[in-house]
């Protein structure tokens, strides 16, 4: 399905949240889990290059609006262009990555983007493909860890794109790794609390995804919720 440069594609979004105690079901189904960061959903839209070399880069939120709360600095745009080149995308076609802007919601981490998925590649909306197929397309080569450090230690948040410092892809983990992932969530968050004593999480929990989940068209805000579910730490806003 071809996509015009003026079209907006809504990102896949989990509709359901479940407590950690009920996630065993997804182990039985052979789903994978990724760390869930406390950020703002962000679509990275690459528009055809006007000069034939570098694409234009736009950041959009999950509501179909250009980002207003974050002004992308040139050095982040340069890194996003580096990602575009590493993914082998064409400069004369529109491509859209689905990601997370980690900046406004937590003081501990700024100017950082996690790449979840690719929705449009070289003008084609990738409907009918599995999450595993698209994840392989956006997973960086080189095995460079993106590491976050605080007073609790150093923690691997994902795999970084080479020649970038601020852009990475979460690592998909099978069920035997989930307890260790929850340990990372709680260790990272331990020192971040609100005035009332509630946890102010940098890591909100885990997102569970079906590798065989098929991408359907993203023409409306609620879409593709059948192959992903989230499980969050308890906060003042969420029980799970």
N, C-alpha and C positions, 0 to 999 in steps of 0.2 A: 504494500500500500504506500503510494508516494505521498510525501508531505511537502506542502508549500512553505516558503520561508515565513509567511505570516501566521501559520497555524500554531496553536498551543496544544501540547499533549500533556494531560494531567498524569502525574506519577502514580504508580501502583502504591496502594496504601492499606495497611492492615486495619480492619474495622474492629476486630475483637482483641481484648486483653484478657489474659488468664493468669492465675497465681502460679508461682514456680512449682507448687506441689502437683499441678495438673499437667505438666509438660511432658510426662513420660509417654503420653500418647504419640507425640511427634517423634520420639525415639523409635517407637514401633513402626511408624510410617517412613522411617529413614529420612526425615527432614534434617536440615542443617540449621545451625544457629550462628548469629553474628552479634557483636556488641552493639548496643543501641546508645548512641551519643546524644547528649543534651544540646541539640542544635535546631536549626530551622531548615525544613526541607527546601532543597535548592535544585532547580533545573539549570544545567549549563547548556546554553543554546549557541552553537557555532553557526554563524551565517556565512554565506559565500564571500570569499575575499574580493574586495573592490579593486585591489591592486594586483590581484593574481598570486599573492604570496601569503599574507597573514589573514586569517579569518577575523571577522568581528565576533566578540564574545559578549553575550548577555546573560545575566543571572535573573531567574524568575522564581517566585515562590509557588507553593502548591495550590494557591487560589487563582492562578492565571494572571498574576500581576508582576511587573518588574519590581525587583528588590528596592525598597525605600529605606529600610533600616540599616543597610550596609552598602557602603560605597567601595566597590572593588578597586584596590590599588593596582597600579600598573604592574608591579612585580608579581602579584597574584595572577593577573591576566597573562603575563609572560609564562608562568608555570602552567596555566590551563592550555595555552598554545603548545607548550611542550608535550602535555598529555595528548592533545589532539594529534600531534605528529607521531608520537609513540604508538598510538592506536591505529595508525595507518589510514586515517580518515581523509577524505578528499577536501581540498580547499574550495572547490566550486559547487559543493552541495551542502545542504543543511544537515547537521547532526545534533542530537540531544542526549546528554548524559543526565542521569538521575542521581542526585547526591544530597549531602547534608552540609550546610554552612555552620560551622562551630565557631561562633563569635559572640553574638549578642546575649545569649542566655546564661552564660557562666563566666566568671572572672578568670578562671584558671587556664583557659585555652582560647586563643584568638586567631583570626585570619587563617583558618584551617578548613579544608574541604575533604569530606569523605565521599568517594564515588561508589554508589550502590549498584548501578545498572546502566545499560545503554538502551534507550527507547527508540531512537532514530539513528540510522547509520547511512550516510551518503544519500540522504533524501528518502530512505525507505523506513517506514514504521515497521518495527520488527515483530509484528503480530504473528502468532503461530509458533514462535520460537520458545524454547524452555528457558527457565531462569538459569539453569546450569550452562546452557549454550551462551547466553549473553554475559554471564559472570566470567566465563573464560575469555570473552572478548575484552573485558575491562580490567582483568587482573594483571598487575604490573609484572614485568620480567625483572630479573636481577635479584630477587629475594632480599630486598632492603627493608628492614623493619622500620615502621614509624613508631617511635618510642616516646611515651609521655612520662615525665618524672615529677614527683612531688615528695613531701616529707615521708610518705609511706614506702617509697621505692621507685623503681623504674618499671614501666608496664608497656608491653607491645599492644598497640591499638589496631594495627593493621600492617599492610605492606605498601611501602612508599614507591611512587614512580621515580625512576632514576632522573637525576638532574633537577629534581624538585625537593623542597624541604617541607611543604605544607599541604601536599595532596597525596592521599593514600586510599586504598581499597580495604574494607574490612575482610578479615579472614573467615571463611565458612568452616565451621567445626562440626564434626559428628558427635553423637550423644556422649561418648566416653569423655569428651572434653568439657561438657557443659558445667559440671561442678567446679572445675578450675576456672572457667569463665566467670561464674558467679563470685568466686573468691576474689578475682580481679575487680569486679564491680564494687564489692563491699570494701575492699582495701583502698581503692582509689577514692571512694566517696567518704571514707571515715572522717576526714578532717573538715569536710564542707557541710556546715550546718547553718540554718537560719537563726534569727534572734530568738525564736520560740523553741529551738532545739530540734526542729525537723531536719532531716537530711536534705541538702541542696545538691542533687546528684550531678556530677559531670558525666557519669555513665548511668543511663536510666534503666538499664537491664539488658535483656536479650531480645532479638527478633528471630523468630523461627520461620524458615522458608522451605517450601517444597521444591527441590531441584528440578522436578519434572513439571512444575507449574507452568502453564501456557499463558503467554502474554496476550490479552485481549485488548481491543482499542481503548485508548485513554481519552475518550471524548467528554467524559464527565468526571467530577471530582472523586466520586466513589467508584473505584474500579479495581479489579484484580485482587480483591480482598480474600479470595478463596484459597490462595496458596501462600499466605503469610499471616502470622499471629505474633503479637508482642506480649512480653511479660516484664513488668516494671517493678522496681523497688518501691516500697511504701514511702510516700511523702505526704505533705499536707494536702496535695491535690489528688493523689492517686492511692488506692489501696493495693493495686497491682497493675 
